[in-house]
Amino acid sequence: MQLSLVKRFSLSNIKQSDEKFVYFISFLYTISTGESLAVDMVKVASQSSYGKYSTAFRDAFRLGVGWGYGLANSLEMIAIKVSSDKTDQLKQLLVKFAQVVRLGDDLKIFFQNELKSTLLNYAIIYERKLENEKLFLEMFYTLMSTTVFMIAANSIMTMLTGAASAEYILLLSISGVALSMSLFVFIMYIMFPRDPLGYNTADDNLKFRIKVYLSIGAGSVIAMVLLVSQVVPLTLVVGFSLAPLFYPGLLARKMEKQIVQMNTWYPELIRHFGEIYATVGSMGMALDAVLRSDFGAIQKNVIALKNRIKNKVDQRLGFDLFSRESASEIIKNGNMVISMAINKGANMNQSGDTVATITLKFNELRAKRAQIAKTFESIIIVLHILTIAVFGLMNKLTTIFFELIDTVDVSNNAFALSPIDPAFMDMILPVLIIMTSVISAMALKVSQGGLYKTVFYHIALLGVLGSVTAFTMNSLLADYLETSILDFGTT
């Protein structure tokens, strides 16, 4: 019984933190400001594009109006169908909406209160998830540092015990570490907020995938040429082969920065537009007045929208193109609400203010998350360099001990040394660099949210830093360790 309650509560939290539901409630509120009837509101909601929320209202409209069961009764019946969980936010909305319809209360006041409570609940759940994110990121630091010394200790113990399959044991330990860290990152992905940032079409995604494939192909060619020519050590080959991923990664980071800047300007723009449109009643004249001010990164998109409206393009298509050009999920969601509000004759002053308030709250919460992720990024970069430095030191020590045992008899019947083959370590070290770079890059991206395309930048950055670190450690320690340890062994 206790387990079911915990499960129900956690699932409820996931549903209540859904951004789409916040925008759906704001959509219903803006429509209600136009003094629409309950039947008209349910019909408009059924024709919207809010996933399961639109589907529920579509079923309620079909059952209540099409089949004549009555709107209030149909809303209650659909609420039973939606979920058996009484805390489900959609179920609660349908039940409360049915009571409002039955009693004839003011729809505007009802949806205004619902929007306030929904936005407040979303912020509370998001803040709670940010606290969990801080905790899990600290756990990732500990896990990453612990696994480094675990691998090093495992290889040393394997050497001291004289195990015949030292390479196999080391390979198993590395595989176990990779699996455990990957599972931990996956758990982080499930628990952390998703924060969809980009709004891209299939063509945009295809173009980016082509750039990624070209970068991977270029890196593979560079790796094969360097391996065949043996111009540089194997550790540097990893850095050269991963460096081409900077190209798609930097493009994605540039896109992400532009989207964040547009999201910052959007609340001011949409609130100003709503105030002027409510006064003049003409979208073209409202946009002319809006453009007398400067809205930074989003200015050119507003100019394009104004030109389309002036050329008699349908306002819904104009807003849709505005959303596509901005490539922002937040702007797309806000434009959907504003476009439908214009189409249904809603109060644009209140509609613009509502969308601006929601966008400001989302920007504020995401800024807090970005601050946490920035700190995590700095720590991970330093920890990654130290991790590769330890692996490089372990690799060099393994080579030196292997040479020492070949030249000096340091074993007896009670104590046998069996060092790992240096050739095997030379092959494993590049794998360790790639493994730690990919896992750390995924952890960074999960902590940041937003555009997951930027993960290629972190993979390239960590891969290059790890490659240079391993090469530097080998170069700096080669002469010192070989002269000190080997000379001591021969005396």
C-alpha positions, 0 to 999 in steps of 0.5 A, a space after each residue: 500500500 505504501 509503495 503504491 502511494 509513493 509511486 502515485 505521488 512520483 508519477 503525479 510530480 512528473 505530470 504536474 511539471 509538464 510545460 505543455 499543460 501550463 500552456 494549455 491552461 493559458 490557452 484556455 484562459 486567453 480564450 475565456 477572456 473573449 467571453 466565449 461560451 463553455 461549448 465554444 471553449 471546449 470545441 476550440 480546445 478540441 481543435 488545438 494541438 496539445 496532445 492528450 489534453 486536446 484529445 480529452 476535450 475532443 472526446 468530451 465535445 463529441 460525447 457531450 454535443 455530438 451524442 447529446 449527453 450534456 457538456 458537464 456530464 461528458 467532462 466528468 465521464 472523460 475525467 474517469 476515462 483519463 486516469 484513475 489517479 485522483 491527483 492527475 492534473 488533467 483529471 482534476 481540470 475536467 472535474 472542476 470544469 464540469 462543476 463550473 459548467 453545471 453551476 454557470 460560474 464565470 469561466 474567465 475567473 475560473 481559468 485565471 485561478 487555474 493558471 495561477 495555481 498551475 504555474 505556481 505548482 510547476 515552479 515548485 516542482 521545478 525548484 525541487 528537481 533543481 535541488 535533486 539535480 545538485 545532489 546527483 551532480 555531486 554524486 557524479 563527481 564522487 563516482 567519477 573520482 572513485 572509479 579512476 582510483 578503482 581501476 588503478 588499484 585493480 591493475 596494481 593488485 592484479 600485478 602483485 597477485 601474479 594473475 595470468 589474465 591481468 589484461 582480461 581483469 582490467 578490461 572487465 573492470 573498465 567495462 563495469 565502470 563504463 556501464 555503471 557511469 552510463 546507467 547513472 547518467 541515464 538516471 540523471 536524464 530521467 530525473 532532471 527537467 527536460 527543458 525543450 529549447 529548440 523547435 526544428 523541422 525535419 529538414 533542419 534536423 537532417 541538415 544537422 545530421 549530415 554535418 555530424 556524419 561529415 565530421 565523423 567521417 573526417 575524423 575517421 579519415 584523419 585517424 586512419 591516416 595517422 595510424 598508418 603513418 604513425 606520425 604522432 602517438 596513439 593518444 594524440 590520434 584520439 584528439 585529432 580524430 575527435 576535433 572535427 566534432 567541434 564543427 557541429 558542436 559550435 554550430 549547435 552552441 551558436 544556435 542555442 545562444 541565439 535561442 536563449 537571447 530570443 527567449 529573453 526578449 520575447 516576454 517584453 515583445 509579446 506584452 508590448 504587442 498585446 497592449 498596442 493591439 488591444 488599443 488599435 485593433 489592427 495587427 499591422 498597425 500594432 506591429 508598426 508601433 512595436 517596431 519603433 522599439 528595439 527588441 534585440 535578437 528577435 527584431 528581425 523575426 518581428 520585421 518578417 512577421 510584419 511584412 507578411 501581415 502587410 502582404 495579406 498573409 494569414 496571421 496563423 501562418 505568419 505566427 507559425 513562420 515566426 516560430 519556425 524562424 526563431 527555432 524556439 520551443 518557448 516562442 512557438 508555444 507562446 505564439 500558438 496561444 497569441 495566434 488563437 487569441 487573435 483568431 477568437 477575439 480574446 482580450 489581447 492585453 490580458 493574453 499578451 501579459 499572460 504569455 509574457 508572465 509564463 515566459 518570464 517564469 520559465 526563463 527564470 527557472 532555466 537561468 537557475 539551472 544554467 548557473 548550476 550546470 556552469 559550475 558542474 561544467 567547470 568541475 567536470 573539465 578539471 576532474 576529466 583532466 586529472 582522470 586522464 592524468 592518472 590513467 597516463 601515469 598508470 600507463 607509464 608505470 605499467 610500461 616501466 615495471 614491465 621493463 623492470 621485470 624483464 631485466 631484473 629478477 624481482 620475483 620469488 615463490 611467495 611473491 610473483 609479479 605479473 604486470 600488464 602488457 604495455 602494448 595492451 595498455 597503449 591500446 586501452 588508453 585511447 579507449 579510456 579517453 573516448 569513454 570518459 569523454 563521451 560519458 562526461 559530455 553526456 552528463 554535462 548535457 543532461 545537467 544543462 538541458 536545452 539543445 542536445 546537439 551541443 553534446 558534440 562540442 563537449 565530446 570534442 573538447 574533453 577528447 582533445 583535452 584528454 588526449 593532450 593530457 595523456 601525451 603530456 604526462 607520458 612526455 614529462 614522466 618518461 625520462 624521470 621515471 625511467 631513470 629513477 626506477 630502472 636505475 634503482 632496479 639495476 643497482 
